[in-house]
Amino acid sequence: MMDKRLIDILACPEKQTPLAEADAALLAKLNHAIAAGQVKNRGGAKVEEPVVAGLVREGADYLYPIVDDIPVLLIDEAIALDQIT
């Protein structure tokens, strides 16, 4: 779990909108789709590793993964959440 103070100062790199920590249910659903080979990031690369944590953009349309406790706030690394609905 990330420090709430850090999350409060981070923003989506594309739209500068707030981010929120992804909940366990969303991560489980995303990881199920990753295991099925159905998920690509915005850069077009297939996501092959489970996502342990992530930050969801306001509007819940994209998730930025957190890797080794570091938010990866690169637009091409964002995962469109419409792939898992």
C-alpha positions in Angstrom: 0.0 0.0 0.0 1.4 3.4 -1.0 1.5 6.4 1.4 -1.7 8.4 1.0 0.4 11.6 1.0 2.3 10.5 -2.0 -0.8 9.4 -3.9 -2.3 12.8 -3.2 0.5 14.6 -5.0 0.7 12.3 -8.0 -1.4 12.9 -11.1 -2.1 11.2 -14.4 0.8 12.2 -16.8 -1.6 12.6 -19.7 -4.6 14.5 -18.2 -3.2 15.7 -14.9 -6.2 14.2 -13.1 -6.1 12.5 -9.7 -5.0 8.9 -9.2 -6.4 6.4 -6.7 -5.0 3.1 -5.5 -6.5 0.1 -7.3 -8.5 -2.2 -5.0 -8.0 -5.9 -4.6 -11.1 -6.8 -6.7 -9.9 -4.8 -9.7 -6.4 -6.2 -9.4 -7.8 -9.8 -9.3 -9.9 -9.2 -12.4 -7.0 -7.6 -14.2 -4.6 -10.4 -13.3 -7.1 -13.0 -14.5 -7.2 -11.3 -17.9 -3.4 -11.1 -17.9 -3.1 -14.8 -17.2 -5.5 -15.4 -20.1 -3.2 -13.4 -22.4 -5.8 -10.7 -23.1 -4.1 -7.5 -21.8 -1.8 -5.0 -23.6 -0.5 -1.7 -22.4 -1.0 1.5 -24.3 2.3 1.1 -26.0 1.0 -2.2 -27.5 3.1 -4.6 -25.5 1.5 -7.7 -24.1 1.3 -7.5 -20.3 2.7 -10.9 -19.1 3.4 -10.3 -15.4 0.7 -10.0 -12.7 0.1 -6.5 -11.4 0.6 -6.4 -7.7 -0.5 -2.8 -7.2 -1.6 0.1 -9.4 -2.9 3.6 -9.5 -6.2 4.2 -11.4 -6.8 7.4 -13.2 -9.9 9.5 -12.4 -12.7 8.0 -14.5 -11.3 4.5 -14.0 -10.3 4.1 -17.6 -6.5 3.4 -17.1 -4.3 1.8 -14.5 -0.7 2.7 -14.0 1.2 -0.2 -12.5 3.3 0.1 -9.4 6.5 -2.0 -9.7 8.8 -2.5 -6.7 6.9 0.2 -4.8 7.5 2.7 -7.6 4.5 4.1 -9.7 5.2 3.7 -13.4 3.6 6.9 -14.6 4.5 6.5 -18.3 1.6 6.8 -20.7 2.7 3.8 -22.8 2.8 1.6 -19.7 -0.8 2.4 -18.7 -3.3 -0.4 -19.0 -6.7 0.3 -20.4 -9.3 -1.1 -18.1 -11.8 -1.7 -20.8 -9.9 -4.8 -21.7 -11.1 -6.5 -18.6 -14.8 -5.7 -18.6 
